Every structure is written in C-alpha cells, then in structure tokens.
Amino acid sequence: MPFPTDWAPRSYGWTPSRNPRARRTAPTGPAGRAPRAPIRDWSSGSPPRGPASWQSWSATAPARCGAFGWRARFTGEAAHASAAPERGRNALAAAAQATLALLGMTRFATSDTRVNVGTFQAGGGANIIPAHAELTYEVRARANEVLDELNRRAGDIVEGAARMYGVTADSLRYGQAATSVPDPLALRAVEEAAATVPAVTRYLGRASAAGGSDDAHSMITTVQAAGGVGAYLMVGARSVDVPHHHRRFDFDERALGIATDLLEAVFRGSGA
C-alpha cells in the first residue's frame, strides 16, 4: 500500500503535510495526534460477560470462518389445487424440504461449522400449487477443506429436494470468503504498533473468530501465496451486550479513530 508523495517525515513518524490534523502540537499518538480516550471494547465480535468496563484493545484472529452464500431458485408447475392437483409441481414444498434439510445438516468434528437459511420467498393463492420459490442460504467453516465438503453436501440437498417434488433448482453463488492464518511477522508488527497507541490498553495475539466471515481473508491468502505476509486485525467496538444483527446492536464510533491510529502505526512501524 503506497503512501501519498506529499507526506513529510518527522521525528516521531510520518505525518501527512496536507492533513489538518497533523498541525496538532501534542505528538503523543501516531503521527503526532493526541491520544484517544479508551472505550469499552472487545475483540473478535464476542463481548465479555459481567459488569461493563471501559477499556480497549486490539486482536488478530488466527482465522475466521470461510463461507459460501447461495441463492436457490425452484421452478415447478402451477395448477389448481383442487381441480388438478396431480398436474402441479410444488416449488414451495421443494424449497421447504431443502430448508429443513440444510438446517439439519450433520456438522463436522474436525472444524467449527455454521449453516443458515436466511430468506424464503414463494407463494400465490391458497388454491394454486406454487410454481416458484426462492431461498438464500450460507455455509461456513473454519477449515477450507471442510467448507468445500459442507458446500458440496448443501448443493446435493438442494438438488435432491428438487427431484423429490419434480421441480428444477438453479443455484447462484452470490458470495464467498476463505479462511486465513496470520504470519508471525505480521503478528509482531501489530503487537509493536499496539504498544504505541495509548487507547489500546490490551493486545491479544490470538483470538476466537466467533464464527464470522470476511472476504478480506481471500485477499490475505492471495498475498501469502505470492510470498507476502498478512494478518486479520480486529478492534472491537460493540456498545451493548447483544449479538450482531440484533435490533439493538450498536457500536461505539470512537473505535473508528482508534482503529485508524492502530493501522497507521502498523504501516509506519513496518516500513511499508
């Protein structure tokens, strides 16, 4: 990642000469910025239990879950549910069968896995056998080889449900993310940078991935395959004790500045 050519060196780091924030006089944070106040924070998307505490830290996760996201469309044949039920091919029933089978998939002893069906759309009139149905689902796993096998089995379930009801199923992959393992060199760079950011009060070299996925891991694995190094860095910022996507989920925006300071310190310290 190249730096802009108008950045000028200073004794405590590199400061962008055109950045108004660089004119601050207290060089106590990265690039001479004043330290940010610590916030209530945790790593890897998993909140601590117990009384709230006001602190912040950074963590690099060894690997989050890889994922495949799919949209499956089932096409059958509409017919009157009373006058000619034998002429119909129920796409809704096939999609429902696939949904239950996907959610009931056997998990793996060798890797943490996740399966979810997130949307389901079908229907028409109560007196009409539905000819169309669509669902979206995803599979996740920490190990790429397990993810591939889980993904294959999920595809078989969709195809099998379609055959059971005499309909067709077309699947479209709309998302994919791999897993990655951080390089020791990158971990050291993050640890050294975290020590220079006052708002980071705790550093975890390894952290639980909490089942999440991120396509940034695909970029990391590509860089590593080309001889580079990489690590996935997380700065938690959840402000309420509820899971992601919950209706009350929120995050403390002050973590954005802390994350910026930390990333800046990583790149300056590594000589990038």
Disulfide bonds with the S-S distance in Angstrom:
none
